[in-house]
Amino acid sequence: MRRISLWSVVSFAIVGPVIALSCQAQRFVCGKSHAGETALSTTSVYSATAAGFDLHTMPEIEDNSCSSDKAFFFSVPLPEGSYRVTVVLGGARASTTTVWAEARRLMLEKVSTKAKGSVKRVFDTNIRLPEFGAQGARRVQLKPREVNNLDWDRKLTLEFNGDRPSVRSIAIEPIRETTIYLAGDSTVVDQDVEPWAAWGQMLPRFFKPGVVVANHAESGETIRSFVTENRLAKVMSLVKPGDYLFIQFAHNDQKPGAVSIDDYKQLLTDYIAQARAKGVTPVLVTSMNRRTFDAEGRITSSLSPYPEAMREVAALQHAALIDLNAASKTMWETMGPEGTLKAFMHFAANSFPNQTQAIADNTHFNTYGAYELARCVVHGIRDDNLPLRKYIVKGIGEFNPSRPDPVASFSLPSTPIPAVKEDVTKVPQL
């Protein structure tokens, strides 16, 4: 998965409302430390009781910077909650650093620094545990792939990746702020293995501090199994007034014997009611189209009638709706049958480490496809005039699904595939 980084600390910039929780602010620096700071060295290795470099990675530490010619990971044992992370990036040489958190959540995209320079960036992220309720008496029913996954452990993990990734300092502060909770399937989940990706893990990149994205989506979920596996209950145990619940289901619900249209509508209505009872704003997101074209190059509707059912429920319940189904249709048709091969999981054998066979998947996405879908969701937030729009990162222009970003100019550094993942050819459960 990902590699970790280093730090030389700076004063903590408060960009939004910050309320101290059960743990104190922590500051880690590369090189000489001062009072209240923890110096990082080549002996700084993560353990259950100490922060340090993780996942068998170790950067070079020189000139008050941690840097490497490969990705590296840094983990900090922390309780469940949301955290503001302030990093000062840069090192002795020029670098371009991308920062991922937990199971490949995109936080900072290709931040460039000059040789001996530095740049400060701030982002918010979230960590969670399966247990919830009084004394942790209840528990989310995790799937085998989630056991020991970075999204469900007792630490915050950061990956520093890119062209000579470099970091001088990291500060971590507990916060309590507006949270976007995501409920969905494998097209939303934090896909933890390259080259698979989903829009939920790309979404944090588009928000500045003040909003945190908590992605509770999981592969194979229906709107019903998300309830029976205690995933919705877990979310409801965490939400607070002012939060948001984004809901996207259909891909698995439509399978024979899964969830009927009547049940789908009723469950959507139940989700909306539960969210509103907690002072949370529900946002319905229609599922994106699969890569299914007719002879004229138009997308065929492989998910009917579920997207239309969600539109009907949104209208009846006066709920916000992001029509990702319609936006993706426009985007896929613009790209065409050949162009969409660059957005979906289509790769020749051995394109990636541990990928022994060719991949031809017309449902799941690579990083480019997931990134463009996240841009569609951000576009929907703006279109619906949701209050969240004020937290969209400055410089993120309006997005038109009929004019997606050129794939030729898109790139994100690949997260190292962990040795425990034997073969990335296997298609994840929807």
N, C-alpha and C positions, 0 to 999 in steps of 0.2 A: 504494500500500500504506500504510505508516504513517508517522506523523510522529514527530519526535523531541523530546527534551527536554533539560533543563538541570539544573543542579545547584549546590548550595552544600553542601560536604561536611561529613559528620559522622564521628565516630569509628565505625569499622566494628564492628558488633555481630556477634559469633560466636554463631550460634544452634545450630550443629551442628558435627560434625567438619570442620575445614578443614585441608587439607594444601597447602602451596605447590607449584605446578606450575612450568612453564617461564617464566611471565610474572609480573610483580609486581602488587601491588594498585595500582589507579589511582583517584584521586579528582578529581571535576570539580565546580566550584562556579559558581553564578551570582553575579556581583559580585566583591567583593574576595577574593583568595585568600591563603592562608598557605603556609608551607613544606610541600612535598609535595603540593600541590594544583594543579590546572590551572583557571585562570579561563576562563569561557566568555563570549564576546561576540558581537556581530553579524558578526564576521569569522571565527568558529569554524565552518568548513565542513569536512565529512568528506572525507578523501582516503585513499588506500591506506596512508599513513604517519601520519595524524593523525586523532584523534577530532574529531567536530563534527556539526553539524546536517546532515541528509541529505534526499534525495528532494525537493529544491527547497522545503524548508520552513525557516522561521526565526521563532522566537518573539520576543516583546518581552523585554528584559532590564532589569529595574528592581527596586529595593528588595530586592536579593539574591534574586531569583527570575526564572525563565524562565517565561513564560506566554503564552497566545494565545487568541484567540476561535475558533481552528481547531486541528485535530490537528497535531502536529509530531513529527518523527523525529530521533533521535540515534543515531549509529553509532560504534563503536570497533573498529579493526582488532585482531583477537585470533586466537591459534591455536586449533585444534580442542580442545574440552574443555567442562567444566562450570564455571559461574561463579555466585557469590553476588552479588546486586545489592542494595545498600541505597540507598533513595531517601528523601529528605526532601521531601515534597510540601507545597505551599502557596504563597501569594503575597499581594500587596497586597489582592486582592479574594477574596471567598468563591469556592470552586471545588469541583468534583467531578471527580476524575481517574481514568480507567481506563488501565491500562498493559498493552499487548500487547508481545510479544517476537517477533523474527524474522518468520516468515510468519503473523502473526495468532494467536499463542499467548496465551491469556488468562492474565495473571499476577496482576493486581490489579483488582478490580471496584469501581468507583464509590466511591472513597475521598473523603470530604468533609472540607474544611478551612474554617475561618472566615477572614474577612478578617484579614490580617497574622498568621495562625496557621501552624502546621506540624504535620505528622504523619509519623513515620518508619515505613517498611514495608520488609520484607526478603523476597526471593524468590530461588529458584534456577532457572537455565535452562541451556541446552545449545546449543552450535554444532558443526557438523560440516562435513567436506569430502568430496568423492567419492573421493579417493585413499586407499588403505590398503595395508598390507603393507610389506615391506622396501623402503625408499626410495620408497614410494608406487607400487610397480610395478603394483598392481591398482587397479581403479576401478569404482565403481558405474555401471551403464549408465543414464544419466539420460535421461528423456523430454524432448522439446522444451520443455514447460511448466516444467521444472525448471531449465533453463539460465538463469542470472542470477537465479534465485529466491533470496529472502532466507534460505531454509533451507540453501542450499548454498554461500554465499559466504564470504569470509574476514573477516567482521566480525560483531559482535553489534549488532543493531539493536533499538532500543526505540521504541515509539510511545506518546506521551502524548495522550490523547483525552478528550473529555467536555465538561462545562460549564465553560468557562474553565480548561482543564487547566494546572496549574502545578507546577513542581518547583524546589526550592532547591539540591539537591545530589544527586550520584550517586556511589556507590563500588562498584567492581567488584573482586572477589577470586576468584582461581582456587581451585577446590575439587575434592575427590575423594570422592564420597559414593554412597550407594545410588541406583541409576538404574533407572527403569522404561522399558524399550525397547518400543516399539509396532511390531508388524508387521501390516499390513493393507492395505485398499484405500481408495477415495475416501470411504467412510463413516467412516474413521478419520483420514485425512490432514489436514495443515494446509492447509485451503482458503485460498488467498491473495487471493481476490477476493470482496468483498461481492456479493450477500447469501448466497453459499454458505458452509456451515460443516460441520464433522464433530466427533465427540465427542473425538477425540484432542487437538485444539487447545484444548478447554475444560478438559481434565483438570488441567493445572497449577494452575488457580485453586483447586483443592480441597486442595492439599498445602502444608504449611508447610515452611520450610527443613529440610533433612535428607534430602529425596528430590527428585530431578530427573527430569522426564519428557523422554525423547528419542524424538520421534515420527518413525520411519522409514517409516511407511505411505506408500503412493503410489497415485494413481488408476490404475485399470486392472489392478491386480495380482491374480494368482492365487497360491495357495500354492506353485505350481511356478515361476512367473515371478519371484517374490521371491527364489528361489534362483538361477535362470539369469542374472538381471541383477546378481548379486553383492550384493544387498541383505542377505541373511542373512549372507553371509560378512563384509560390512562390520560388521554388528552384532556378530558373533562375534569380530571383531578388537578390539572396544572393551570388551566385557563383562568383569566381574571378579566373583569370588565374592561372593554376597550381593545381586546384582542380580536383576531380574525381566525376563522376556520375555512380554509379552501378545500373543497370537496370535488374530487374527480374519480369517478368509477364508470366502467362500461365494458372494458375489454374482457374481463372475466365473467361479469354478470350475464353476458349474452350467451355464454356457453350452455349447451343443453343441460337442463335440470338445475342450473345455478340459481338465478334470481329472475323471477317473472317481472314483466313490466309493472304490474300492479304492486308487487312487493317493492320493486325499485322505487316507485313513486312514494310509497308509504314510508320507506326507510329514509329517503331524502327529506321528507317532511319531518320525520322524527329527529334527524340530525339538526335541521334548522331550529326546531323547537328547543332542543337541548342547548344549542349554542346561545340562542336568544335568552333563555332562562338564566344564563350565566353572564349576560351582558356582552356577549361575543357576537361579532358580525359574521354571518355565514356568507360565503361567496361560492357559488356553484360554477364549476369549470367543466364544460363539455369535453369529452375525450377527443384527442386528435385523431385524424384519419390514419389508417394504415396506408402502405404504399401499394395501392390497388388501382390500376389504370384500365380504362376501356380502350378500344381501338383508336379513338379520337384523342387520346391523351388526357382525358378527364378522369378525375378520381371517382371511383365507385364507392357507394356508402356501405362499408362492411360492418358498421356498428348500429345500423338502424334496428329498432326505433328508439334506442336509448338516448342519444343526444336530444332528439325532439321531446322525449319524456322529461328530460332535465329542464329544457326550455319551458315546458308547460308548468312544471312545479315552481320554477323561478317566478314566472308571471303570477301564478296563483298566490304564492307566498310573499310576493313583493321583495324577493331576494335579489341581490346583485348577481349578475351572470357574466362570466367571461367565456365567450363562444370560441374556444380553442378549436373546436371541430370545424367551424367555418373558416377561421384564420388559417388553419393547416391546409384545408382544401385549396385555398387561394395560393398558399406558399408552395405546396407540392406541385400544383399545376403550372406555376411559374417556372419551377425547376425542371419539370418534365420527367419522364420515365428514366432517362439517363442521368440527369442532374441529381435526382433524389437518391441515386446509389451512393452519393457522397455524404448524405445525411443519415441514412439508415445503416444498419450493420451488414455491410457487404465488403468482405475482405478475402483476398486470396490466402491460402494456407501459409503459415509462417510469416504473416505480416507483423505479428507481435510475438514476444516470448511466450512459450507454452501454448501457442495456438497451432495445433497439429493438423487441423483440417480447415477447409474454406468455410466462411460464414456467409450465409445468405438469408437474412432475417428482414422481413418487410413490416415488422411491428416495432422493434426496438431501435435505438438511436446511438450514434457515436457522439463525440463531444460537439461537433459542429451542429448536428441536428438538434441535440438537446439545448444548446445555447440559443439557436434560432427560435425554438419553441418557448424558451424562457422570455425571449424578447417579445414574443406574441402575448404572453401573459402580462408582462409589464405594459404593453400597448393596451391591453384590456383594462388594466387598473386605471390608466389615464382616461380611456374612453368612458369608463363608468364614473369617472370623477370621484373615486374613492379617496378618503383622506390620506391614505397611504401614499398617494402620488407625491406629496411634499417631501417624502423621504427617498425618492428616486435619486440616484447619484447624479450630481451635476455633470453635464456634458453628454449624458445619454440622450441622444436625440430621439425624435419621434420615429417610430418604426412602422413601415408599411409592408404587410405580408406579401404584397405583390412585387416588392423589391427587396428580397432578403440580402443579407451580407454576402459578398462574393466568397465562395469557398476557397478560391485561390489565395485570398489575403487572410484567411483564418488559420490560427494555430494556437494550441495550448500544449504545454509540455506534458508528456505522458507520465503518469504516476507509476512507479515501479510495481510490478505485479508481485505480491508476496509468494514465497515459496510454497505456502500451504495450498495455494490455488493451483491445482494440478493441470487443468486444461481450460482455457478461456473459450474454447469452441462451443461448449455447452450453452444452449440458450437458457437464460434465467426464466423462472416461472413468471408469467405475466402477473 
